[in-house]
Structure formats: C-alpha cells, structure tokens
Amino acid sequence: MATAVLARSNAEKLGRDRHFDNYFFSGMALLILVTVFVGFARSYFLAGMFRAQLPSVIIHIHGVVFSSWIFLLIAQTSLVSTGHVDIHRRLGIAGFGLACLVIILGVLAATNSLARN
C-alpha cells in the first residue's frame, strides 16, 4: 500500500490558496450584488426616484424574491469563507425553497410581461 505525502512547503502553499478562494468567491458575490443593483436601479430599486411605475404586483414579488436570492448567495459565500459550514448547510435547505420560488416567479413574471405587451 502506498501513501502520498505532501511536502511541508506544498501543504503551506495549499493553505494560502484557500484564503485567496475565500476572498475571490466573497468578492464575486458582492460584484454580482452591485451588478444587479446597477442593472435594476432605475426600473426597480430606485423606481420611485425615476417615476417608473411597477407594472403589477407579481413583478414586485418577483423582484423581492430574486433580490433575496442574491442576498442568500452573499450569506452562503460569507459563511463558507468564515468557516461556518454547518450554518451554510442549514441555510442551504431554506435556499432550496427559495430556488423553487425563483423558478415559479420567473415564469409568472415572464407570462405577465407577455400579457401586458
């Protein structure tokens, strides 16, 4: 039977790379949040400032659920990067329910958009 052993310098390098992964994924999640906010600022998040009316209640619900999906992404990546994997897993179960809502509300919002045009 053979046993593979990493040299000490390789093991230390592997540990440093994991810290980079923590910053990378958390940073990407925050970048996604900023991108979503900038992309939907005029039509949803800051709609009152630009006098853009939301066309229906289903679009508002769609926006709330999809925004909470982005916040869940940030929470999940933050939990893993800080080492709270147990909480990450428990929150992932709630994320499954949110994922189901995302699919259903995406279809309803698209159908509503087609009906309005």
ABEGO torsion letter per residue (X at the ends): XBBBBBBAAAAAAAAAAAAAAAAAAAAAAAAAAAAAAAAAAAAAAAAAAAGBBBABAAAAAAAAAAAAAAAAAAAAAAAAAAGBAAAAAAAAAAAAAAAAAAAAAAAAAAAAAAAAX
